[in-house]
Amino acid sequence: MTGLSPDQWIVSSDSHIIEPPDLWQRVAPEDDELPRVVREDDGDWWYVAGRRTMSFLGIQTGERFAHDPDRLRTSATFEDVRDSAYDPARYIAENESDGIWGSVIYPSQGLVSYAVPESGVLSRSARIYNDWLADFCAHDPARLKGVAMLNTDDPAEAAAELRRAHARGLGGAMIPVRTPVWCPYRSPAYEPLWQAAEELGTPLSLHVGTDRADPRTGEFFLDVKEVPPSVFVNKDQQVRAALGDLILSGVFERHPGLRVGTVEHELSWIPFFLAQMDYTYTDRPARGDWHRFADSGVLPSHYWHTNCFASFQEDALGVRVRDVIGTGALMFGSDYPHTESTFPRSREILGGVLADVPADEAARIAAGNVAALYGFTPPVSR
């Protein structure tokens, strides 16, 4: 048998909430630097530390299947947002209608908050958001697994916030996909964070769109209305650098229980990435202090297979080369309720992607792998 079973529940490894406009102000009304909403001519816009980031998502969920792409919007008011995007009971019900039993939940505005260079603002924003998300998921912790935001400018602080978020019930944590140049993920400074994540058994995610601004230079590079198409075509660029640093510097060798994943970068780049890592390790002369693994028979790709996971949305080509990527790493994500989400056709779309995949592998990709990673126990069948 092949393909997605008609009675197979899906668990989404990449879904989102839409933050209510008063999320931060209700907790810290005196802090003007925290995210707040300003109504402008073309809609409501989030401002963080005086910097405009983005407007509201969750306004056209599913409409890409009904309209031409040029009718999709990049700005809206909060009144346009579907209430299921911030109400946990409605969230579960709407996803269930799409065949999705459980969801791993990421932020929306929180993603682009990493582009704001003020480090203290990001830390305060993350703590308040993490508490709100923990309360959201507490509605049904069996079906809603929240991913905490971490500010890694100070890795020791990030480790402490990870422990606090874990104690509040959050099931994972998100770190920026691109770091400032002075502290790449190969730096020993991150050891407290890697150690904490390993001890807690908390997966860390590198989600698309979480490029960290440099707090030392004050750069601010975000403009959601002016994004060149090459950014979308090459969205895996930053995650390849991050994972390359983690693997080739021996982070997973030192922390064999650490799990780190690529989220919303799709899959097809991974086989070439693995081959290039192994080639670089074996065929290029070492320069400077290049790390060498203690086991001389181990290649960098080994640590991809033992420590990494990959959330995808519609990459049928990537699924075809799952023998190279590793079926155990693959996890479907619907991206609900964002504009590019597969909702309300997630079963149809995932079914097409998995049409020629053996049924046992299809079940792992649709639900089993993410369930094992985050602790879901979905019903055997719908």
C-alpha positions in Angstrom: 0.0 0.0 0.0 1.1 3.5 -0.7 0.0 7.0 0.1 -1.8 8.7 2.9 -4.5 6.5 4.5 -8.0 8.0 4.4 -8.3 7.6 8.1 -4.8 9.0 9.0 -4.8 12.0 11.3 -2.1 14.7 10.5 0.0 16.4 13.1 1.3 19.8 11.8 4.9 20.4 12.7 4.6 24.1 11.6 1.5 26.1 12.5 1.1 29.6 13.8 -1.0 31.8 16.0 -1.8 35.5 15.3 -0.9 37.6 18.3 -3.7 39.8 19.7 -3.0 43.5 19.4 -2.9 44.0 23.2 -0.8 40.9 24.0 2.2 42.9 25.3 0.4 46.1 26.5 -1.9 44.2 28.8 1.1 42.9 30.7 3.4 45.9 30.5 1.4 49.0 29.5 4.2 51.4 30.5 6.7 49.8 28.2 6.4 51.7 24.9 9.2 49.7 23.2 7.3 46.4 23.3 5.2 45.4 20.2 2.2 47.6 19.8 -0.3 48.2 17.0 -0.7 51.5 15.1 -3.6 51.9 12.7 -2.5 53.5 9.4 -4.1 54.2 6.1 -3.6 50.7 4.7 -4.2 48.7 7.9 -2.8 47.9 11.4 0.9 47.7 11.7 3.1 46.4 14.5 5.7 48.7 15.9 8.6 47.5 18.1 11.0 50.0 19.7 9.7 52.6 17.2 10.3 50.4 14.2 7.5 49.2 11.9 7.7 45.5 11.3 4.6 44.0 9.7 0.8 44.0 9.6 -1.6 41.2 10.4 -1.5 37.7 8.9 -4.3 35.2 9.2 -6.5 37.4 7.0 -6.7 35.3 3.8 -6.2 31.7 4.9 -7.1 29.4 2.0 -7.8 32.2 -0.4 -4.7 31.4 -2.5 -6.8 28.5 -3.9 -9.6 30.8 -4.9 -7.9 34.0 -6.2 -5.0 35.1 -8.3 -1.8 35.8 -6.3 -2.0 39.5 -7.0 -5.1 39.7 -5.0 -3.3 38.6 -1.8 -2.6 41.4 0.7 0.3 42.3 2.9 -1.6 44.5 5.2 -4.9 44.4 7.1 -6.7 45.3 10.3 -7.0 43.0 13.3 -10.7 42.8 12.6 -9.8 41.0 9.4 -8.1 38.2 11.3 -10.0 34.9 11.7 -10.8 34.5 15.4 -9.6 30.9 15.2 -6.0 32.2 14.9 -6.0 33.4 18.5 -8.8 31.4 20.2 -7.5 27.9 21.1 -10.9 26.1 21.0 -11.7 27.5 17.6 -8.1 26.8 16.5 -8.4 23.1 17.3 -11.8 22.9 15.6 -10.8 24.6 12.4 -7.6 22.5 12.1 -9.6 19.3 12.8 -11.8 20.2 9.8 -8.6 20.1 7.7 -7.6 16.7 9.0 -5.1 18.0 11.5 -5.3 16.6 15.0 -2.5 18.4 16.7 -0.2 21.4 16.0 3.3 22.7 16.8 2.7 26.4 17.2 5.0 29.3 16.2 4.4 33.0 16.4 3.7 35.4 13.6 4.8 38.9 14.7 7.3 37.1 16.9 9.1 35.9 13.9 10.0 39.3 12.6 10.7 40.6 16.1 14.2 39.1 15.6 14.8 41.8 13.0 14.6 44.5 15.7 18.2 45.1 17.0 17.3 46.2 20.6 18.3 43.2 22.6 16.4 44.0 25.8 13.2 44.6 23.9 13.5 41.2 22.2 14.1 39.5 25.6 11.1 41.2 27.3 8.9 40.6 24.3 9.8 36.9 24.3 9.1 36.3 27.9 5.6 37.9 27.7 4.8 36.0 24.5 6.0 32.7 26.0 3.6 33.1 28.9 0.7 34.0 26.6 1.5 31.0 24.4 1.7 28.7 27.4 -1.8 29.8 28.5 -3.0 29.3 24.9 -1.7 25.7 24.7 -2.9 24.9 28.2 -6.4 24.8 26.7 -5.5 21.3 25.4 -1.8 20.5 25.9 -2.3 17.1 24.2 -3.1 18.8 20.9 -1.3 22.1 21.1 2.5 22.2 21.6 3.9 25.7 21.8 7.4 26.8 20.6 9.0 29.4 22.8 10.9 32.4 21.5 14.5 32.8 22.7 16.8 35.7 22.4 20.3 34.2 21.9 22.2 37.5 22.1 23.2 36.2 25.6 23.2 32.4 25.4 23.1 32.0 29.2 20.0 34.2 29.3 18.5 32.1 26.5 19.2 28.9 28.4 17.5 30.4 31.5 14.4 31.4 29.5 14.3 28.0 27.9 14.2 26.4 31.3 11.4 28.8 32.4 9.4 28.2 29.2 9.8 24.4 29.6 8.5 24.6 33.1 5.5 26.5 31.8 4.7 23.6 29.5 6.1 24.8 26.1 7.3 21.9 24.0 10.0 23.5 21.9 12.0 26.7 21.4 12.9 28.9 18.4 16.4 30.4 17.8 17.2 32.8 15.0 18.1 31.3 11.7 20.8 33.9 11.1 23.0 35.2 13.9 25.1 38.3 14.1 28.5 37.7 12.4 30.4 38.1 15.7 28.6 35.1 17.3 27.8 32.3 14.8 26.5 29.0 16.1 30.0 27.4 16.0 30.9 29.7 18.9 31.6 28.1 22.3 29.4 30.9 23.8 26.3 28.8 23.0 27.3 25.8 25.1 24.9 26.8 28.0 22.0 26.8 25.6 22.9 23.5 23.9 23.3 21.9 27.3 20.0 23.1 28.6 18.1 22.0 25.5 19.7 18.6 25.7 19.0 18.2 29.4 15.3 19.2 28.9 14.8 17.2 25.7 13.5 20.3 24.0 13.8 20.6 20.2 15.2 23.8 18.9 13.9 25.2 15.6 15.4 27.4 12.9 12.3 28.9 11.4 12.4 30.9 8.1 12.3 34.7 8.5 14.0 34.9 11.9 17.2 36.6 10.8 18.7 38.3 13.9 19.5 42.0 13.6 22.9 43.0 15.0 22.4 44.7 18.4 25.9 46.1 18.2 25.4 48.0 15.0 21.6 48.8 15.3 20.9 47.6 11.8 17.3 47.2 10.8 16.7 45.6 7.5 13.0 44.6 7.5 10.5 45.9 5.0 7.7 43.3 4.3 6.4 45.4 1.4 9.7 45.5 -0.4 11.0 41.9 -0.6 12.9 40.9 -3.8 11.8 37.5 -5.3 15.3 36.1 -4.8 14.7 36.1 -1.1 11.9 33.5 -1.5 13.8 31.5 -4.0 16.9 31.3 -1.7 15.2 31.1 1.6 17.3 28.1 2.6 20.5 30.1 2.5 20.6 31.1 6.2 19.6 27.7 7.5 22.3 25.9 5.6 24.9 28.2 7.2 23.4 27.7 10.7 23.2 23.9 10.4 26.7 23.8 8.8 28.2 25.6 11.7 26.4 23.4 14.2 27.4 20.1 12.6 30.9 20.9 11.5 31.9 22.5 14.8 31.0 19.4 16.7 28.0 20.7 18.6 26.0 17.4 18.1 29.1 15.3 18.9 29.3 17.0 22.3 25.5 17.0 22.7 24.2 13.8 21.2 20.7 14.3 22.6 20.2 17.8 21.1 17.7 18.1 18.3 17.7 21.0 15.9 15.4 21.4 13.0 14.8 23.5 9.8 11.3 24.8 9.6 9.6 26.1 6.4 12.7 25.9 4.2 11.4 22.9 2.4 13.6 19.9 1.6 15.2 19.6 -1.8 18.4 21.5 -0.8 19.3 18.9 1.9 20.9 16.1 -0.2 23.3 18.5 -1.9 24.0 20.2 1.5 24.9 16.8 3.1 27.1 15.9 0.2 28.9 19.2 0.3 29.5 18.8 4.0 31.0 15.4 3.6 33.1 16.5 0.6 34.4 19.5 2.5 35.3 17.4 5.5 37.1 14.7 3.6 38.5 16.4 0.4 39.4 19.9 1.4 42.5 20.6 3.5 41.7 21.8 7.0 42.1 25.6 7.5 42.7 27.1 10.9 41.0 25.2 13.7 38.5 23.1 11.7 37.0 20.5 14.0 37.7 16.8 13.5 35.3 14.2 15.1 36.7 11.9 17.6 35.5 8.9 15.6 37.5 8.9 12.4 34.9 6.9 10.6 32.1 9.5 11.1 31.1 12.0 8.5 29.2 15.3 9.0 26.1 13.9 7.4 25.9 11.4 10.3 24.9 14.2 12.6 22.2 15.4 10.3 20.7 11.9 10.5 21.0 11.6 14.3 20.2 15.1 15.4 18.2 17.1 12.8 14.7 17.3 11.5 13.0 19.1 8.7 9.5 20.6 8.5 8.2 21.0 4.9 4.9 22.1 3.3 4.7 21.1 -0.3 8.0 19.8 -1.5 7.2 16.7 -3.5 10.7 16.6 -5.0 12.2 16.6 -1.5 10.0 13.7 -0.5 11.2 11.7 -3.5 14.8 11.9 -2.3 13.9 10.9 1.3 16.3 8.0 1.1 19.1 10.6 1.2 17.5 13.0 3.7 16.1 10.2 5.9 12.4 9.5 6.3 12.7 9.9 10.0 13.6 13.6 9.7 10.6 14.6 7.6 7.5 16.3 9.1 4.7 18.0 7.3 3.6 21.5 8.4 0.4 23.2 7.2 1.6 26.8 8.1 -1.9 27.6 9.3 -3.3 30.3 9.3 -0.8 32.1 7.0 -1.6 33.1 3.5 0.6 30.4 2.0 -1.0 27.7 4.3 -2.3 24.5 2.8 -5.5 25.0 4.7 -8.2 24.0 3.9 -6.7 21.5 1.5 -4.0 20.0 3.7 -5.1 16.4 3.3 -5.5 16.8 -0.4 -2.1 18.5 -0.8 -0.2 16.1 1.5 -1.9 13.2 0.0 -0.6 14.2 -3.4 2.9 14.7 -2.1 2.8 11.2 -0.5 1.0 9.4 -3.3 3.8 7.1 -4.2 5.3 6.7 -0.7 4.8 3.4 1.2 1.9 3.7 3.7 4.1 3.2 6.7 6.5 5.9 5.7 3.6 8.2 4.7 2.2 7.8 8.2 5.5 8.8 9.8 5.8 11.9 7.6 2.2 12.9 8.3 2.2 12.4 12.0 4.5 9.8 13.5 7.8 11.7 13.4 6.5 15.0 14.8 4.4 13.1 17.4 7.5 11.3 18.7 9.6 14.5 18.8 7.1 16.7 20.6 5.1 14.1 22.6 1.8 14.0 20.8 -0.4 10.8 21.0 -2.9 11.2 18.2 -5.7 8.6 17.8 -4.8 5.7 15.6 -7.5 6.7 13.0 -10.0 9.4 12.4 
